[in-house]
Amino acid sequence: TLMIDTVQIVILSRDRPVFLKEAINSALLQNKAMVKIKIIVSDNSEKNDVFDLMKECYLKKRVEYVRRSPPVSAKEHFQVVISELNTKYAVLFHDDDILHPDYIKKIIPFLLSDNISAVGCNAFLFNNDVSDSVKEMHKCKVVQRFATEKEFLERYLIGSGGIAPYPGYIYNTKLLKRVSFDLLTGGKHSDVVLLSSLLNHGLILWIPESLMFYRIHNSNDSAIENIANRISLLRYMFSKGVDKASYPVLLYKYVFWLKWMHQQQGLFPINILKWRYRIVAKYIFYKTIKILFSLFFWKAIMRRYGK
């Protein structure tokens, strides 16, 4: 029997009412066992579509609604939501993803030790129809336990076998509140730094079971490459002991420069940024040769796409 009174599921929303409806319904349909669930929608929207949805569909259901007016940045939104948490455990979910019905029931037991700061699950990836989701975000077959920032951050590099999705974490609220947002770096990758910083207060676990569905769509934050943010995250990784000369770091840099090149070709005439284009093209050319002759690269491919 689980000795927990209430778990908060806070769904962070911004102008995606159609996706949000699926996220809320997945929270309402949780198989709770002996756990009470408090569902909160934190609306950080520019428009009123989410407000209209909440008023029309969830006014009489057990869903609380908070409007952030005026809307704030994504980082500030997380910060204010965390400051308002008032239960021992909490989930900070995204409005474009879906919880598995057994999420709370199966993930809570892993948090019951005092030295656990957060637990992440695996997730199925899907585009439009959740019933078509097959591919998973990581390939861990047993529970992964992280005690140091170095070993945790290395999992975010190429060839690691995948990661636990950020929306799928459940947190020890007391330990989460100890993380200083003022010290978070990495821009839009500050979620990785936040999770890494939690290791100063307790272990992080990844469980192999897929307990959520992660939606891939054009408005995913990861769809747009931001080199400054990537470099900031890498610097943080190096400060925590990640080897800057390693092949995983090389592949990580190689991939984000490839994505950047694709964006530049698609969004701007090449001659506007001609010297940058030429430097990056030369980097990619020489690194391609080095990578193709690397055994690590081919092992990473097999790990990524093999059975």
C-alpha positions as CSV (number, residue, x, y, z in Angstrom):
1,T,0.0,0.0,0.0
2,L,1.3,3.4,-0.9
3,M,1.4,5.8,2.0
4,I,1.1,9.0,0.0
5,D,-1.8,11.5,0.3
6,T,-1.6,13.5,-2.9
7,V,0.5,13.9,-6.0
8,Q,0.2,17.1,-8.0
9,I,0.2,16.8,-11.8
10,V,0.8,20.3,-13.2
11,I,0.2,20.6,-16.9
12,L,2.1,23.5,-18.3
13,S,0.2,24.9,-21.3
14,R,0.7,27.5,-24.0
15,D,-1.8,28.0,-26.8
16,R,-2.3,24.3,-27.7
17,P,-5.8,23.6,-26.6
18,V,-6.3,20.5,-28.8
19,F,-3.2,18.8,-27.4
20,L,-4.0,20.0,-23.9
21,K,-7.4,18.3,-23.9
22,E,-5.6,14.9,-24.5
23,A,-3.1,15.6,-21.8
24,I,-5.8,16.5,-19.2
25,N,-7.9,13.5,-20.1
26,S,-4.8,11.2,-19.7
27,A,-4.3,12.7,-16.2
28,L,-8.0,12.2,-15.3
29,L,-7.8,8.5,-16.4
30,Q,-5.0,7.6,-14.1
31,N,-5.1,4.2,-12.2
32,K,-4.3,5.8,-8.9
33,A,-4.1,2.8,-6.5
34,M,-4.0,4.4,-3.0
35,V,-2.8,7.8,-4.3
36,K,-4.9,11.0,-4.6
37,I,-4.2,13.1,-7.6
38,K,-4.5,16.9,-7.9
39,I,-4.5,18.1,-11.5
40,I,-3.6,21.8,-12.2
41,V,-3.5,23.5,-15.6
42,S,-1.0,26.4,-15.6
43,D,-2.0,28.5,-18.6
44,N,0.9,30.6,-20.0
45,S,-0.9,31.4,-23.3
46,E,-0.9,34.5,-25.4
47,K,-4.5,33.8,-26.6
48,N,-7.7,32.8,-24.8
49,D,-8.2,29.4,-26.5
50,V,-7.0,27.4,-23.5
51,F,-9.2,29.5,-21.2
52,D,-12.2,28.8,-23.4
53,L,-11.5,25.1,-23.4
54,M,-11.2,24.9,-19.6
55,K,-14.4,26.8,-19.2
56,E,-16.3,24.7,-21.7
57,C,-15.0,21.2,-20.8
58,Y,-13.5,21.1,-17.4
59,L,-15.4,23.6,-15.2
60,K,-17.1,20.9,-13.2
61,K,-14.3,18.3,-13.3
62,R,-11.6,18.0,-10.7
63,V,-9.1,20.2,-12.6
64,E,-7.8,23.5,-11.2
65,Y,-6.9,26.3,-13.6
66,V,-4.3,29.1,-13.2
67,R,-3.9,31.8,-15.8
68,R,-0.4,33.5,-16.1
69,S,-1.2,37.0,-17.2
70,P,0.8,38.4,-18.7
71,P,2.6,35.3,-20.0
72,V,6.2,34.7,-19.0
73,S,9.2,32.9,-20.4
74,A,9.3,29.1,-20.3
75,K,12.0,29.2,-17.6
76,E,10.0,31.7,-15.5
77,H,6.9,29.5,-16.0
78,F,8.6,26.5,-14.5
79,Q,10.0,28.6,-11.7
80,V,6.7,30.0,-10.6
81,V,5.0,26.6,-10.9
82,I,7.7,24.9,-8.7
83,S,7.3,27.7,-6.1
84,E,3.6,26.9,-5.9
85,L,3.9,23.2,-5.4
86,N,2.6,22.1,-2.0
87,T,2.6,18.2,-2.0
88,K,5.5,15.9,-1.3
89,Y,5.6,14.6,-4.9
90,A,4.8,16.4,-8.2
91,V,4.8,15.9,-11.9
92,L,5.4,18.8,-14.3
93,F,3.8,17.6,-17.5
94,H,3.6,19.3,-20.9
95,D,0.4,20.0,-22.7
96,D,1.4,18.2,-25.9
97,D,2.1,14.8,-24.4
98,I,0.0,12.0,-22.9
99,L,0.3,10.0,-19.7
100,H,-0.1,6.2,-19.7
101,P,-3.0,5.2,-17.5
102,D,-0.6,3.4,-15.1
103,Y,1.9,6.2,-14.9
104,I,1.2,7.2,-11.3
105,K,0.5,3.7,-10.0
106,K,3.8,2.3,-11.4
107,I,6.2,5.2,-11.0
108,I,5.4,6.3,-7.4
109,P,7.0,3.2,-5.7
110,F,10.4,4.2,-7.0
111,L,10.3,7.5,-5.1
112,L,9.6,6.2,-1.7
113,S,13.2,6.1,-0.6
114,D,14.4,9.4,1.1
115,N,17.5,9.7,-1.1
116,I,15.6,9.8,-4.5
117,S,15.2,13.3,-5.9
118,A,13.4,12.4,-9.1
119,V,12.3,9.4,-11.2
120,G,12.0,9.4,-15.0
121,C,10.3,6.8,-17.1
122,N,10.6,5.7,-20.7
123,A,8.2,7.0,-23.4
124,F,6.7,5.9,-26.7
125,L,7.2,8.4,-29.6
126,F,4.2,9.3,-31.8
127,N,3.3,11.9,-34.5
128,N,-0.4,12.1,-34.9
129,D,-2.1,8.9,-33.7
130,V,-1.0,7.7,-30.3
131,S,-2.0,4.2,-31.2
132,D,0.8,4.1,-33.8
133,S,3.5,4.8,-31.2
134,V,6.1,2.0,-31.2
135,K,9.6,3.5,-30.9
136,E,10.8,4.3,-27.4
137,M,13.0,7.1,-26.1
138,H,15.7,5.0,-24.5
139,K,16.7,1.3,-24.5
140,C,17.5,0.7,-20.9
141,K,16.3,-2.8,-19.8
142,V,16.9,-2.3,-16.1
143,V,16.5,0.7,-13.7
144,Q,19.3,3.2,-14.2
145,R,20.6,4.9,-11.0
146,F,22.5,8.2,-11.3
147,A,24.6,9.6,-8.4
148,T,26.9,12.1,-10.2
149,E,26.3,14.9,-12.7
150,K,29.0,13.6,-15.0
151,E,27.4,10.1,-15.5
152,F,24.0,11.7,-15.9
153,L,25.1,14.3,-18.4
154,E,27.0,11.8,-20.5
155,R,23.7,10.1,-21.3
156,Y,22.6,13.2,-23.3
157,L,25.4,12.8,-25.7
158,I,25.2,10.8,-29.0
159,G,25.5,7.0,-28.7
160,S,24.2,6.8,-25.2
161,G,21.1,4.7,-26.1
162,G,18.6,7.5,-25.4
163,I,17.2,9.5,-22.4
164,A,14.2,9.7,-20.2
165,P,11.9,12.4,-21.5
166,Y,11.7,15.6,-19.4
167,P,7.9,15.7,-19.0
168,G,7.9,12.2,-17.6
169,Y,9.7,12.9,-14.4
170,I,8.1,12.8,-11.0
171,Y,9.9,14.9,-8.3
172,N,10.5,15.0,-4.6
173,T,9.1,18.5,-4.2
174,K,11.3,19.5,-1.3
175,L,14.4,18.6,-3.1
176,L,13.2,20.2,-6.4
177,K,12.7,23.5,-4.6
178,R,16.3,23.6,-3.5
179,V,17.5,24.0,-7.1
180,S,18.5,27.6,-7.8
181,F,17.0,28.8,-11.1
182,D,19.4,31.8,-11.0
183,L,22.3,29.3,-11.6
184,L,20.7,27.4,-14.5
185,T,22.5,27.8,-17.8
186,G,21.9,26.3,-21.3
187,G,19.0,28.5,-22.4
188,K,16.3,26.2,-23.8
189,H,18.4,23.2,-22.5
190,S,18.3,24.4,-18.9
191,D,15.9,21.5,-18.2
192,V,19.0,19.2,-18.5
193,V,20.9,21.4,-16.1
194,L,18.0,21.5,-13.7
195,L,17.8,17.7,-13.6
196,S,21.6,17.4,-13.3
197,S,21.6,19.9,-10.4
198,L,19.1,17.7,-8.5
199,L,21.9,15.2,-8.1
200,N,23.3,17.5,-5.5
201,H,20.3,16.6,-3.3
202,G,19.5,13.0,-4.2
203,L,19.7,10.2,-6.7
204,I,17.9,10.2,-10.1
205,L,16.4,7.0,-11.4
206,W,15.3,6.0,-14.9
207,I,12.9,3.1,-15.2
208,P,12.7,1.0,-18.4
209,E,8.9,1.0,-18.7
210,S,7.2,3.4,-21.1
211,L,4.7,5.3,-19.0
212,M,4.0,8.2,-21.3
213,F,3.6,9.1,-25.0
214,Y,5.9,11.8,-26.3
215,R,4.4,13.8,-29.3
216,I,6.7,14.8,-32.2
217,H,5.4,17.9,-34.0
218,N,6.7,21.0,-35.7
219,S,6.3,23.2,-32.7
220,N,8.6,21.0,-30.5
221,D,11.2,23.2,-29.0
222,S,13.9,20.8,-30.2
223,A,12.9,21.5,-33.9
224,I,14.9,24.8,-33.9
225,E,18.6,24.6,-33.3
226,N,20.2,27.2,-31.1
227,I,24.0,27.1,-31.2
228,A,24.6,29.5,-28.3
229,N,22.4,27.3,-26.1
230,R,24.1,24.1,-27.2
231,I,27.5,25.6,-26.5
232,S,26.3,26.8,-23.1
233,L,25.1,23.3,-22.2
234,L,28.4,21.7,-23.4
235,R,30.4,24.1,-21.2
236,Y,28.3,23.1,-18.3
237,M,28.9,19.4,-19.1
238,F,32.7,20.0,-19.3
239,S,32.6,21.8,-15.9
240,K,31.1,18.6,-14.4
241,G,33.8,16.4,-15.8
242,V,32.5,15.3,-19.2
243,D,35.5,14.7,-21.5
244,K,35.5,17.4,-24.2
245,A,37.8,15.3,-26.5
246,S,35.6,12.2,-26.4
247,Y,33.8,10.8,-29.5
248,P,30.3,11.2,-27.9
249,V,31.1,15.0,-27.6
250,L,32.4,15.1,-31.2
251,L,29.2,13.4,-32.5
252,Y,27.0,15.7,-30.4
253,K,28.7,18.8,-32.0
254,Y,28.6,17.3,-35.5
255,V,24.9,16.7,-35.3
256,F,23.9,20.2,-34.1
257,W,26.2,21.9,-36.7
258,L,24.5,19.7,-39.4
259,K,21.1,20.9,-38.1
260,W,22.3,24.5,-38.0
261,M,23.5,24.2,-41.6
262,H,20.1,22.8,-42.7
263,Q,18.3,25.7,-41.0
264,Q,20.6,28.3,-42.6
265,Q,20.1,26.9,-46.1
266,G,16.3,26.8,-45.6
267,L,15.9,30.2,-44.0
268,F,18.5,32.5,-45.4
269,P,20.4,32.9,-48.7
270,I,23.8,31.4,-48.2
271,N,25.7,34.6,-49.3
272,I,24.4,36.5,-46.3
273,L,26.3,34.3,-43.9
274,K,28.8,33.1,-46.5
275,W,31.9,33.0,-44.3
276,R,30.1,31.2,-41.5
277,Y,28.7,28.7,-44.0
278,R,32.1,28.0,-45.4
279,I,33.7,27.5,-42.0
280,V,31.0,25.1,-40.8
281,A,30.9,23.2,-44.1
282,K,34.7,22.7,-43.8
283,Y,34.2,21.5,-40.2
284,I,31.5,19.0,-41.2
285,F,33.5,17.7,-44.2
286,Y,36.6,16.9,-42.1
287,K,34.6,15.5,-39.1
288,T,32.6,13.3,-41.5
289,I,35.8,11.6,-42.5
290,K,36.9,11.1,-38.9
291,I,33.5,9.9,-37.8
292,L,33.0,7.4,-40.6
293,F,36.3,5.7,-39.6
294,S,35.3,5.6,-35.9
295,L,34.2,2.3,-34.5
296,F,32.3,4.2,-31.8
297,F,30.1,5.8,-34.6
298,W,29.1,2.4,-36.0
299,K,28.4,1.0,-32.5
300,A,26.2,4.0,-31.8
301,I,24.3,3.4,-35.1
302,M,23.7,-0.2,-34.1
303,R,22.7,0.8,-30.6
304,R,20.3,3.4,-32.0
305,Y,18.7,1.3,-34.8
306,G,19.4,-2.2,-33.9
307,K,16.9,-4.6,-32.4
